[in-house]
């Protein structure tokens, strides 16, 4: 089976290869906030109830897109990177983020806008559905100052939705 160029290119998210073993080194003493290479911060691993381990990853300033805000989260299942979550600067950066993601993945499968109470600029939301993974952009995550990008394998999204369905059935 052949992959599309966007699919092959998109599997590498800020140096994290979806579907591959997650092998970043720990940042070590003094690493984290400012680092010369991508590394796992000293924060404890968060165990998700659907079977994933979530790591905080610090990125070097050089080479990291300007819309990235803070550390990124990488979710692994049995040591394989399945999801990368990237914080953004919210409404302020959403047009640039949308343009960058469209350049990398093509036209979104879905796009919508939502007016926010404290902003004249509506928040933008977009989704891309690719062969092996999906990409979601939230121009705002409830605050005009924060947005997010999530790049996840279909397997990971199914694990989360199955967990949420089981949890909803127990209420």
C-alpha positions, 0 to 999 in steps of 0.5 A, a space after each residue: 500500500 502506498 502512502 500519500 506524500 502528505 501522509 508520509 511527511 505528516 507522520 513526523 510531527 516536530 521530530 516525533 515520528 507517529 507509529 514509531 518507537 518513542 526514543 527521545 532522551 531525558 532532558 537531564 539537569 537544567 534541561 526543559 524550558 530551554 534546550 538545544 534538542 527535543 527531550 523528555 522533561 523531568 515531569 512524571 509520566 501520566 498514565 491515561 485510563 485508555 492505556 496510553 502513557 503521556 510524556 511532556 517534551 521540551 523543544 529547542 527554540 531554534 527550528 520550532 515553529 513560532 506558533 508552538 506554545 510550551 512543551 508538547 505532549 506525546 502519548 505512547 502505547 506500548 512504547 509507540 508514539 500514537 499522538 502529539 498534542 501541541 499548544 498554540 498561542 490561540 486566536 493570535 496565531 490561528 491564521 498562521 497555524 491554519 496556513 501552515 497545516 494546510 501547506 503540510 496536509 492540504 485542504 482540511 476535510 472540515 473547517 468552521 468558525 465560532 464567535 467567542 465572547 471576549 474576541 472580535 475574531 472568531 476561533 477557527 477549527 479544522 480537521 484533516 483525515 489522512 490515510 494513517 492519522 488525523 490532524 485537528 486544529 482548535 484555534 481556541 481551547 476556551 481561552 483566546 490565548 490558548 489553542 491546540 493542534 493534535 496529530 493522532 493515529 486512527 488507532 489512538 483515536 479509537 482507543 480514546 473513543 472506546 474508553 469514552 463510550 465505556 465510561 458513558 455507559 457506566 453512568 
